[in-house]
Amino acid sequence: MIVSTILGLKGRSVATIPADMPVSEAVAALAAKKIGALVVTGAGGHVDGILSERDVVRAIGQRGPGILSDPVQSIMTRDVVTCREHETINEVMARMTRGRFRHLPVIEDRRLVGIISIGDVVKARIEEVEREAEEMRAYIATA
């Protein structure tokens, strides 16, 4: 299975915010949407960063709750690791595990076309394994 298949199942909608949004508003958006990360975009929808719950917790732990009035750009992850639609689940799962992050924006032709989470990837992998097991059972039963 590849990333485009996951996006086809879950949708391509991505919650984005501008870099100058106050952290408090971004935190409210995370809570309201019940998501773990927001993609920070600039002119033309270019990915400038990503803000995760982990980024917020680390910033509060290091600098205190005053960061809530600071702009998102002051605490976002700037070096965003991304993937492409043709990549396999195993490729992106390995990248997410090595990098220890849970959200991966999907980029095609320098455009943001979706986002996948580790939950999306694990769910797809489990479905793939279950389908393979069922195919094996069917093959054995007809042999």
Helices and strands as residue ranges (DSSP letters): H 3-10, E 16-17, H 23-33, E 37-41, G 43-45, E 47-52, H 53-63, G 65-69, G 72-74, H 89-99, E 103-108, E 111-117, H 118-142
